[in-house]
Amino acid sequence: MLKKRVKRTLRYTRYIYYRETLVNREEKFWSFLGSFIGIGLIAFWQIFLLKDSDSLFLIGSFGASSVLVFGLIQSPLAQPRNLIGGHLVSAFVGVSVQSLLPEIIWLTAPLAVSLSIIAMQFTKTLHPPGGATALLAVIGSDKIKLLGYNYILFPVLSGALVLLLVALIFNNITPNRKYPVSNNYKKRLKRLFFIRQRS
């Protein structure tokens, strides 16, 4: 029984992956434009609007989030709940670990990532870039570490909200792209997969 379930899950995952890699030129264009505008806005905010401030708004995990929310928009991991929740939960975990064990990097780095995965699973907000968000809170520059729990709001929440806003605009411009994905779509996809599997 368990073996069948594992095989079924692997087939389902392969099918989703296959569907997500069927990307035409129009899809590639909107993926490029959305991610360019999203990351560009965060960078512009940091460089031009806050040049005299110590605030930091552009972190590496937003690059990975852009891959999901603009390139794999149908993935459950790219949905708004996962994007915002995954980053927030992971940032909280990372900052908490950093504040409890500030100078033990060999312990804090793996602990922050591992606990953030568990926390995202528990809250149903799994978003792979969240692991990097947690890790940055521990291994980031002194500028990041000095932010403490403010790291959760700026840059994490502010940047994730910018990406979400841009994704809601650019992922819904054409009729071929729909974001966020509705539960009905997920159910239809599962039904289609199981029909194909049985036939």
C-alpha angles and dihedrals in degrees: 000000000000091000091054092049092050091049091048091050091049091050091048091049092049090050093050091047091049092050092048092052093054094094122161126203094267091054091049091051094052091044090053095044095046095049092043092053094042097051090036092057092050091047092046090050091053100041104037108021098038102030093125093045132084090227118125119204107161116075129169097246090067088069090059091045089054090057089057102039095043104026103033101028094156094056115110087226091061098054120116094254090054095042096051099028095044093053094044095047092046094047090052092049093046095049092045092052091046092051093048098046106018102168105031099091096167088061103031097052098056092035093054093049095043095046091046090055091051092045092050091048091049093049093040091238100117109168115160095216086060088077089060090047090055092045092050090056088060105035099027126113123287087259090063094043092051090058090070111178090350084077087076092061101031119055101359105049095032093051094044090051091051090052091047093050092049091045092052089054103039098036091056101044095096126044090237093065124062125178131211098031113232123231089243089062091051091050092049090049092051091047091050091049094051092047091053091046093054095045 
